Amino acid sequence: MPLDLLIQGLLPPAAPSFRLPRLERWLARADLARDPAPDAEAWLAGRFGLDGTPVAAVTLAADDAPAEGTWLRADPVYARVQRDTMVLHDASVLEVTRAEADQLVAALQGLFGSDGFEFHAPFPDRWYVRVPEGELPRTTPLSRALGRDTFGLLPQGTGRVNWLSAITEAQMLLASHPVNIAREAARTPPINSVWFWGGGRTPHIASTPYASVYSDDPFARGLALLAGLAPQLPPARLADLPARPGESTLVTLAPVRQQDHEHAWKGLASLLDLEWAGSFAGALARFGTVRLVLPSEKDTVVATLESGARWRWWRRARSLTAHA
């Protein structure tokens, strides 16, 4: 009854000197492997047997309900001009309200509805658009575009939709919208663009390697729901996680994004080190095997701990930077 513990946002660490001693000690004692999955969504999709990573359709199943058609995420972002580049910041710095999301999505629907687009915002910070058949572009995940120059990362399609023009039209609409005029008057970053990514259809999941899923991540929760499971929120401590004989368990955890909130990231990462990594010995006794899954910038580190790992005390712990 193994436990898979997926921790997003730990690699690379906020600074090379920042240490998580309990986690590092267990990583030193684990059997390490590197999975080619470039992010948490790709690793999870592989575990659930998906061919591809249809993030939008899966998270929509968690945020609202499974839906027919081809979907993209159309997430609200703040696109800031920085010298000769355009740098993105996601909704974590925007604090989009329900009323703002409703007004802006209605405006986008009015602009693009006649072209067959259908915008939807079940959550203020997660927006969606259903696109016409055959118009799904190649896209870049928002997590990889944040804080970077967007040149070369914009959607590229092969159908009738000119995606670069569509983004420009959306930006012009949002820039002049009363919502953003009010935000700028209040010296709040404007919601001045959307980022299209994660396209695909709702997948059929025939089987799952897990009997229980604990997560507040919409992609993991959507996969669980599509597999017929009832996902739950993770407990505050590993010691409070139930272990059921013969059943495998998935838990996903994530500190806040360190790029925007480094101080908060360090505090939450340290708490994770205490309340989760500090209980790995007990988890090995209850689950038998614990796999730590740590997505990095180029692939995913998978550290497998079994009962004998606790006796590998001679292995020297290394900083998280060494695993990134």
Backbone torsions as a table, in degrees:
resi	resn	phi	psi	omega
1	MET	NA	71.6	-175.5
2	PRO	-69.6	156.5	174.0
3	LEU	-113.1	123.7	171.6
4	ASP	-101.0	121.3	-179.9
5	LEU	-114.7	103.1	-179.8
6	LEU	-93.4	119.2	-178.8
7	ILE	-118.0	109.7	179.6
8	GLN	-87.0	148.8	170.5
9	GLY	83.8	6.5	178.3
10	LEU	-89.3	-28.6	-179.2
11	LEU	-113.7	128.9	-6.1
12	PRO	-77.3	159.8	-179.3
13	PRO	-71.1	169.1	-178.8
14	ALA	-61.6	-34.5	179.1
15	ALA	-155.1	146.4	-178.8
16	PRO	-56.5	-29.7	-177.7
17	SER	-80.7	-11.2	-178.8
18	PHE	-76.5	128.0	-174.0
19	ARG	-123.5	144.4	172.0
20	LEU	-121.5	89.1	-166.5
21	PRO	-61.4	-38.8	-177.2
22	ARG	-70.2	-46.7	178.8
23	LEU	-62.0	-43.3	-179.3
24	GLU	-63.5	-37.7	179.5
25	ARG	-63.8	-41.5	179.8
26	TRP	-72.9	-34.4	175.6
27	LEU	-61.6	-37.1	178.3
28	ALA	-64.2	-30.5	-176.6
29	ARG	-92.4	-5.0	-176.1
30	ALA	-87.1	163.0	167.9
31	ASP	-88.3	117.0	-172.1
32	LEU	-98.4	141.0	173.6
33	ALA	-143.4	161.0	178.5
34	ARG	-121.4	123.5	178.4
35	ASP	-94.7	139.2	-177.6
36	PRO	-69.6	-7.1	-179.8
37	ALA	-55.3	125.4	-174.3
38	PRO	-80.2	-9.0	179.7
39	ASP	-161.1	175.4	-176.8
40	ALA	-63.3	-39.0	-178.7
41	GLU	-63.1	-42.1	-179.8
42	ALA	-65.9	-38.9	179.1
43	TRP	-65.8	-44.7	179.1
44	LEU	-63.8	-41.4	179.1
45	ALA	-59.5	-41.7	178.0
46	GLY	-63.8	-39.9	179.7
47	ARG	-64.2	-32.7	-179.6
48	PHE	-93.5	10.8	173.2
49	GLY	77.2	22.0	-178.6
50	LEU	-85.5	147.0	172.2
51	ASP	-101.1	93.9	-172.9
52	GLY	107.2	178.8	-175.5
53	THR	-132.4	77.8	-178.7
54	PRO	-78.9	72.0	-171.9
55	VAL	-56.3	-46.6	-174.7
56	ALA	-60.0	-49.7	-178.0
57	ALA	-64.4	-36.5	-178.9
58	VAL	-72.7	-45.8	-179.7
59	THR	-68.8	-30.4	175.4
60	LEU	-63.3	-35.7	177.0
61	ALA	-61.6	-33.3	178.3
62	ALA	-81.4	-38.9	-176.3
63	ASP	-76.7	-28.4	-176.9
64	ASP	-141.1	-81.8	178.9
65	ALA	-167.8	156.4	174.7
66	PRO	-58.0	141.7	-176.2
67	ALA	-136.9	147.7	178.1
68	GLU	-73.8	159.1	175.3
69	GLY	99.7	-175.7	-179.6
70	THR	-105.0	126.4	-172.7
71	TRP	-120.4	147.8	169.5
72	LEU	-123.8	148.8	162.9
73	ARG	-74.1	141.4	176.9
74	ALA	-129.6	61.6	-167.7
75	ASP	-71.1	140.4	177.1
76	PRO	-69.0	134.3	-179.9
77	VAL	-138.8	163.4	171.6
78	TYR	-108.2	111.4	178.6
79	ALA	-96.2	112.8	-174.2
80	ARG	-109.5	129.5	176.6
81	VAL	-76.2	125.4	-179.0
82	GLN	-132.1	103.6	-171.3
83	ARG	56.9	-117.2	-178.1
84	ASP	-102.4	17.0	-176.6
85	THR	-125.6	163.5	174.8
86	MET	-113.3	119.3	-176.0
87	VAL	-112.0	134.4	-177.8
88	LEU	-94.3	145.7	168.5
89	HIS	-131.3	137.2	-173.5
90	ASP	-87.7	-172.3	-173.7
91	ALA	-66.2	-13.0	179.6
92	SER	-65.4	-21.0	177.3
93	VAL	-101.7	-0.4	-174.4
94	LEU	-101.7	-31.2	-177.4
95	GLU	51.3	56.4	-178.0
96	VAL	-67.0	131.9	177.9
97	THR	-87.9	164.5	177.9
98	ARG	-60.8	-42.5	-178.4
99	ALA	-65.7	-41.3	178.7
100	GLU	-63.2	-44.9	179.9
101	ALA	-60.3	-44.1	-178.6
102	ASP	-61.8	-43.9	-178.5
103	GLN	-67.0	-43.9	-177.0
104	LEU	-70.5	-39.4	178.8
105	VAL	-67.4	-37.5	175.9
106	ALA	-62.4	-38.4	178.2
107	ALA	-66.8	-41.7	177.5
108	LEU	-63.2	-39.3	178.7
109	GLN	-64.4	-39.8	177.8
110	GLY	-63.9	-33.5	-179.0
111	LEU	-76.9	-41.8	-171.4
112	PHE	-108.6	-3.9	-175.3
113	GLY	-59.0	-37.9	-178.1
114	SER	-69.1	-15.3	177.5
115	ASP	-92.1	6.1	177.3
116	GLY	91.3	11.5	177.9
117	PHE	-87.6	146.9	178.6
118	GLU	-134.0	104.9	-177.5
119	PHE	-87.9	148.9	-175.5
120	HIS	-152.7	136.0	-179.3
121	ALA	-133.5	79.6	178.4
122	PRO	-66.3	-25.0	174.5
123	PHE	-127.0	145.4	-177.9
124	PRO	-58.2	-30.8	-176.0
125	ASP	-104.2	4.2	176.1
126	ARG	-131.6	110.4	-179.1
127	TRP	-111.7	155.5	-176.4
128	TYR	-135.0	157.9	171.6
129	VAL	-144.2	130.5	171.9
130	ARG	-88.0	128.8	-174.5
131	VAL	-110.0	155.9	179.7
132	PRO	-60.7	154.8	178.5
133	GLU	-56.8	136.6	177.6
134	GLY	81.0	5.8	-175.5
135	GLU	-111.8	15.7	-178.1
136	LEU	-74.4	120.9	-178.4
137	PRO	-89.4	167.5	167.2
138	ARG	-78.5	134.9	-173.8
139	THR	-135.4	170.8	176.8
140	THR	-115.1	129.2	177.4
141	PRO	-54.8	142.2	-178.0
142	LEU	-58.0	-38.2	-178.1
143	SER	-60.1	-30.0	-179.8
144	ARG	-85.4	-16.8	-178.4
145	ALA	-93.4	-19.7	-174.9
146	LEU	-63.1	134.6	177.3
147	GLY	73.8	4.6	-177.5
148	ARG	-117.6	160.2	173.7
149	ASP	-64.4	129.0	-176.0
150	THR	-78.6	-5.0	179.1
151	PHE	-59.9	127.2	-179.4
152	GLY	85.8	-4.7	-178.0
153	LEU	-109.1	-2.7	-176.1
154	LEU	-75.1	157.1	-178.3
155	PRO	-58.2	144.7	177.7
156	GLN	-130.4	118.6	-178.5
157	GLY	-113.6	167.7	178.7
158	THR	-121.9	4.4	-179.0
159	GLY	-98.4	-153.2	-177.0
160	ARG	-80.2	-20.7	-177.4
161	VAL	-76.7	125.9	173.0
162	ASN	-90.2	99.7	-171.9
163	TRP	-69.3	-33.4	177.5
164	LEU	-65.4	-40.5	176.9
165	SER	-66.8	-38.1	179.5
166	ALA	-62.2	-41.3	178.4
167	ILE	-65.5	-41.8	178.3
168	THR	-61.6	-43.3	178.3
169	GLU	-63.5	-41.2	178.6
170	ALA	-63.2	-41.5	179.8
171	GLN	-65.0	-39.9	178.2
172	MET	-64.1	-41.5	178.8
173	LEU	-63.0	-48.0	-175.9
174	LEU	-67.5	-37.8	-177.6
175	ALA	-60.3	-34.8	-176.8
176	SER	-98.1	4.1	-177.2
177	HIS	-73.9	142.7	178.8
178	PRO	-53.7	-31.2	177.6
179	VAL	-58.9	-46.0	-177.5
180	ASN	-78.1	-29.7	173.8
181	ILE	-61.2	-43.2	178.2
182	ALA	-66.8	-39.3	179.3
183	ARG	-64.9	-41.9	179.6
184	GLU	-67.1	-35.8	176.6
185	ALA	-64.2	-31.7	178.3
186	ALA	-88.8	7.3	-179.0
187	ARG	58.4	40.7	176.6
188	THR	-109.3	138.2	179.7
189	PRO	-54.4	133.7	-178.6
190	PRO	-74.7	153.3	172.0
191	ILE	-91.2	81.6	-165.2
192	ASN	-106.1	9.4	175.6
193	SER	-162.4	170.3	172.5
194	VAL	-125.6	152.2	178.6
195	TRP	-117.2	115.6	179.8
196	PHE	-85.6	130.0	179.8
197	TRP	-168.5	169.9	171.1
198	GLY	69.9	36.3	-173.1
199	GLY	-74.6	156.1	175.7
200	GLY	152.6	-178.1	178.5
201	ARG	-102.5	162.0	176.2
202	THR	-63.9	121.5	-176.2
203	PRO	-81.7	156.9	170.6
204	HIS	-96.2	120.9	-178.9
205	ILE	-107.6	109.6	-174.6
206	ALA	-80.5	-31.4	-177.9
207	SER	-151.1	164.0	-179.6
208	THR	-140.3	144.7	177.7
209	PRO	-78.9	-3.8	-174.5
210	TYR	-117.0	145.9	172.1
211	ALA	-96.0	-23.9	-178.6
212	SER	-139.2	141.0	176.3
213	VAL	-130.0	127.3	177.3
214	TYR	-119.6	113.7	-174.9
215	SER	-165.4	149.2	167.6
216	ASP	-110.1	8.5	177.7
217	ASP	-82.8	125.9	-175.0
218	PRO	-63.8	-29.7	179.5
219	PHE	-70.5	-46.5	177.8
220	ALA	-62.8	-40.7	179.5
221	ARG	-66.7	-38.9	177.9
222	GLY	-64.1	-42.5	176.7
223	LEU	-59.9	-43.6	179.8
224	ALA	-61.5	-46.2	-179.2
225	LEU	-62.8	-42.4	179.5
226	LEU	-67.7	-22.3	177.1
227	ALA	-90.3	3.4	177.8
228	GLY	86.4	14.5	178.4
229	LEU	-97.8	164.7	176.4
230	ALA	-112.8	93.0	-176.7
231	PRO	-65.0	148.5	178.1
232	GLN	-123.3	161.2	175.9
233	LEU	-74.8	144.5	180.0
234	PRO	-68.8	147.9	176.1
235	PRO	-71.4	168.6	-179.8
236	ALA	-71.8	-25.4	-176.5
237	ARG	-132.7	148.1	176.7
238	LEU	-62.4	-34.1	-178.9
239	ALA	-62.0	-21.6	-179.2
240	ASP	-91.8	-0.3	-179.4
241	LEU	-80.9	122.3	-179.2
242	PRO	-71.5	143.3	174.9
243	ALA	-114.9	120.6	-178.6
244	ARG	-106.7	129.1	-176.5
245	PRO	-53.9	129.7	175.7
246	GLY	78.1	4.1	-177.1
247	GLU	-116.0	136.5	176.6
248	SER	-90.4	152.5	-172.6
249	THR	-133.3	140.6	172.6
250	LEU	-116.4	131.9	172.9
251	VAL	-127.9	133.4	172.7
252	THR	-117.4	138.4	178.8
253	LEU	-133.5	154.7	178.6
254	ALA	-158.7	119.5	167.5
255	PRO	-66.5	170.0	175.9
256	VAL	-65.9	162.2	-178.8
257	ARG	-64.2	124.2	-175.9
258	GLN	-69.3	-24.7	-178.1
259	GLN	-62.9	-33.2	-175.5
260	ASP	-103.1	-21.6	-172.9
261	HIS	-141.3	61.5	-171.4
262	GLU	-61.8	-41.1	-179.3
263	HIS	-63.2	-45.8	178.4
264	ALA	-64.4	-38.0	179.0
265	TRP	-59.5	-45.4	-179.1
266	LYS	-62.9	-40.6	179.4
267	GLY	-64.2	-44.8	-179.1
268	LEU	-70.7	-37.0	177.1
269	ALA	-64.0	-39.3	178.1
270	SER	-66.5	-38.0	176.9
271	LEU	-66.0	-40.1	176.3
272	LEU	-61.1	-40.7	179.1
273	ASP	-61.0	-39.4	-178.4
274	LEU	-75.9	-50.6	-170.5
275	GLU	-85.1	-18.1	-179.6
276	TRP	-113.7	-61.1	-179.9
277	ALA	-63.1	-29.7	178.5
278	GLY	-68.6	-9.9	-179.0
279	SER	-114.9	16.2	-177.4
280	PHE	-64.2	-33.8	179.6
281	ALA	-60.6	-45.8	177.8
282	GLY	-66.0	-36.6	179.2
283	ALA	-65.1	-37.4	177.2
284	LEU	-63.4	-37.6	178.4
285	ALA	-67.0	-33.2	-176.1
286	ARG	-88.7	-37.9	-174.5
287	PHE	-102.2	-20.8	-178.9
288	GLY	87.2	-48.2	178.7
289	THR	-135.2	134.9	174.4
290	VAL	-123.9	125.1	176.3
291	ARG	-110.8	121.1	175.1
292	LEU	-91.6	125.3	-178.4
293	VAL	-115.8	114.7	-172.8
294	LEU	-125.3	97.0	176.3
295	PRO	-63.6	137.5	175.9
296	SER	-118.1	-166.9	-176.0
297	GLU	-75.9	-20.5	-176.8
298	LYS	-119.9	-23.8	179.0
299	ASP	-160.7	-161.8	-176.1
300	THR	-128.2	126.8	176.8
301	VAL	-83.3	129.9	176.0
302	VAL	-119.6	113.1	-177.9
303	ALA	-110.1	115.4	-176.5
304	THR	-99.8	125.0	178.0
305	LEU	-113.4	126.8	173.0
306	GLU	-122.7	177.2	-169.5
307	SER	-54.3	-35.2	-178.0
308	GLY	-73.6	-11.2	-176.1
309	ALA	-62.9	-31.0	-176.2
310	ARG	-64.4	-20.5	-177.3
311	TRP	-93.4	0.9	178.9
312	ARG	-85.6	52.2	-172.7
313	TRP	-70.4	-18.4	-177.8
314	TRP	-77.6	-13.1	-179.6
315	ARG	-73.5	130.7	-174.5
316	ARG	-82.6	129.1	178.5
317	ALA	-70.8	141.5	176.2
318	ARG	-118.8	158.5	178.7
319	SER	-66.8	161.6	178.1
320	LEU	-59.5	-29.9	179.9
321	THR	-56.4	-34.5	-178.6
322	ALA	-68.1	-20.0	-178.3
323	HIS	-98.3	-9.8	-174.8
324	ALA	-71.8	NA	NA
